[in-house]
Amino acid sequence: MYIKFICCDVFTRMVCDMVAKSPHIIDLEFLPMLAHDNPKVLRDELQMIINKSTSQNSYDKLVLGDGLCGNVTAGLSCDIPMVIPRIHDCCTMFMGSKEKYLQEFADKLSMRWCTNGYYERCYARNGMQDYFASDDYKRSAEYLKLVEEYDEDNAQYIWETMHPPIEMDEAAYIEIDGYEYNNTRDLYEKHLKEIGCDIRILKGDTSFFEKLVNGPWAEDIFLEVLPGEQIVPVYDLAQVFTVAKE
């Protein structure tokens, strides 16, 4: 099978390894993790890449390595069959399954977490600061629209009201055997201590990635979007997506 695979660059090491061993012929395209800061821009870019890929190549299938991810995949469509995992974000993939994800996070769905790839592409590339406590949101379309409508001071107040800080005394590091190439776990633990937070070590695995790259794409885990259909979120923890006619 000839496949176009598009995903976030937090998966670079794992996906490249699996693609090298896959029985399929797979063309990869990675998007920067921090592109998720502006979901509308990222969604438009994803649709542009999908359109370009299917117009210039004779792929049998297009596979997205993204979940709902802040609505970046809502409304996407494709001229060939497209597969997307039924997940809200990539934490489920790193954990290996929805069941393992809910087992560890069900009582703390907002708990911060990290992996080797996530750390490399977010914290290490962001000057080692606490990215989620930074003021990078001030570059987002949502915040800039508030400034335009209400001025800077009022926009800041509205933003802080709409996005209260997450009280956090613990964060997770998902360790995946075979993909701990450096001292990321130690660096992340040091970073957490600096902001007064404990670390919880969780065991992830590669089983979700293997299914995503190689198939078969079971209906309870993945959604297949056929030509003439578009992705429609349903915002639950099981189905996550459905399809509608364009």
C-alpha positions, 0 to 999 in steps of 0.5 A: 500500500502506498501511504501519505502519513502526516503527523506532529514532529513529537513522533519523529523518532518513533514514526521514522523507525516504524516506517523504516520497518513497515511493509507499506511504502510511506511518505512522511510529513511532519508539522512542528509541535508548537503549530498547535498554538493556533488551531485554525492556522494549523487546520488550514495548513493540514487541509492544504497539505492533504489537497496537495498530496492527493493531487500530485501523488497516487496514494492509496490512503492518507493517515493523520497522526493527530487526534482532535488536538484543539479542533485542528482536525475538525472539518478536514476532508480528503479525495482518497480514504483518510484515517485518523485515530479516535483520540483527543490528543497524542497522550493516548498514543504514547500510552498505547491505548485508550484503556491505559490512558484512562487508567492513568489519567481518568481522575486528572485529565488536565495533568501535564505530561511529557515524553522524550519527543515532546520534551525535545520539540517543546521544552528544549526548543523553547529555551527550557522555560515552562512553555505552558506558563509563558506568555506565548498565548499573546500571539494566538489569534484568539488573544489578538482578537480580544485585544482588537475588540477590548484593548490590551488591559481588558484582553488580559483580564478576559483571557485570565478569566477564561483560562485560569491557571491549572493547579499542579503539584504533579506531572507525568513522564511517559517512558517508552522502552527503546526510545529513551535516547538521552537524559530527557527524563532527568532534565524534565524532572529537574525542570519540574522541581524548579517549578515546585512539582513532583514527577510521576513516571508512567510506562507507555508503549508503541502499540498504538503507533504500530497500528497507526502506521501499519494497520489494519485500522480497526473501527473502534480505534480509528475513523476512516473518512471517505471521499466526499466526507469530512471529520466531525467531532463529537467530543466524547471519550470513546467515539471522538469523531464521526463523519458528515457529507461535505 
